[in-house]
Amino acid sequence: MSSSPRRWGRRQVLQSSAAALGGAGLGWSAAAGLLPAPAAAEETTGAPATTTVPSPGNETVSFHAAHQAGIATPPQATLTLIGLDLRDGVTKPDLGRMLSLLSDDAARLTRGLPALADTEPELAEHPARLSVTFGFGPRVMDQLLGGRVGGLKALPDFKTDRLDPAWGQTDLAVQICAEDPLTLAHARRMILKDSADFATVRWLQEGYRYAHGTVPDGTTMRNVMGQVDGTVNPVEADPDFASLVWSQQAGFEGGTFMVVRRMRTELDTWDKVDRPGREATIGRTLDNGAPLTGTSEHDEPDFEATDDLGFPVIDPASHVARARSEDPAQRFHRRSYNYTVPDPSRPTGEDSGLVFIAFAADLERQFVPVQARLAELDRLNEWVTTIGSAVYAIPPGAAEDEYVGQGLVER
Ligand code: HEM
């Protein structure tokens, strides 16, 4: 693919806009914090910013950081995960141009500024903790980028998989999250518009958690099966989070790997299971997510405890017993979302489940053994079917004068 005059023209604009962003002094130090969105007028006209109304819709998550946002970032309410395939003939420089455009879009939109050539600039006004995360599939890593970063291999087949290629591996993934669905829709549209010359959409996976404000910040989400989901999950404040999630590989330091599993839940049959049966399936209560041997959500489960008849209180075949490992390296960061889409072929007219998303520095070492164990035996398997699966390398974050993936594309 050759570069069109329009694209080059836009790239020049991009360079000056990158300088403008750099000039705004929004540095890596801001990565973890929530910053008020600057008024768009300041960026586009140089006029002083008008008063920023403190509201959740004006909170921002910095795009420019040592790590990409949307990984350690506390999960926002809504998700769109886009699976893209590169068009035939797209070259490495084309990929660089595309990432440069998309990074510029993301940098601006996440600050509450319209993307360049944004036809609906008002829709960018409330960034609502927008984050945009870019990932490369195995074909891009091996063929376009020369296979210099190890660790991204297709997952092995698991015997419980019922994979539909419609939800399969793609060349690129763009994960967009925000607290507000309109903000999300606008960001998605800009990303899709600006990627259209280079890539086609294979799938869009939309997901949701509690709406912002429904529960206090930090509350563990519930999934569509009603379970408290995400209790035992390394988070950024944990001392071993960095070693579990961020890669140390030369040329990829601060990157990570993402696994996406689309997991349909059989809610119609799950509805017929009584409460003790549901709790035994997971090994935790439905009420507050406490282990069956405890009373509070974060109590440590006692897998040795037995009842009056001598049976284990937490079934060794329960989901938590099977998912946990004695090897502390078999852990990863889960950041999943519920999904519900219409499906007239199903009894209740809808298909619901989990867009399971996890991040790890080494998927083969950390994720695969856990997934293999669950595929071997897990009471939950009766009500859960994996219908989609993909893995991506997630490059480190971009500095202000860089685009995401530049270190891989241009070295
Ligand atoms: C629809 C599919 C799934 C559902 C509904 C589900 C639900 C749950 C629930 C309710 C918990 C207990 C609370 C918590 O600690 O988060 C849990 C724990 C966990 N799940 Fe899942 N899960 C699903 C798929 C998976 C998959 C595919 C994996 C990995 C391959 C996985 C790995 C884990 C791990 C590591 C834990 C924590 C175990 C521990 O206590 O150490 N889950 N899951």
Boltz pocket constraint, residues with backbone or C-beta under 6 A from the ligand:
constraints:
  - pocket:
      binder: B
      contacts: [[A, 223], [A, 225], [A, 227], [A, 228], [A, 229], [A, 230], [A, 231], [A, 232], [A, 233], [A, 261], [A, 263], [A, 264], [A, 265], [A, 282], [A, 284], [A, 289], [A, 319], [A, 320], [A, 323], [A, 324], [A, 325], [A, 330], [A, 353], [A, 354], [A, 356], [A, 367], [A, 370], [A, 371], [A, 374], [A, 384]]
      max_distance: 6.0
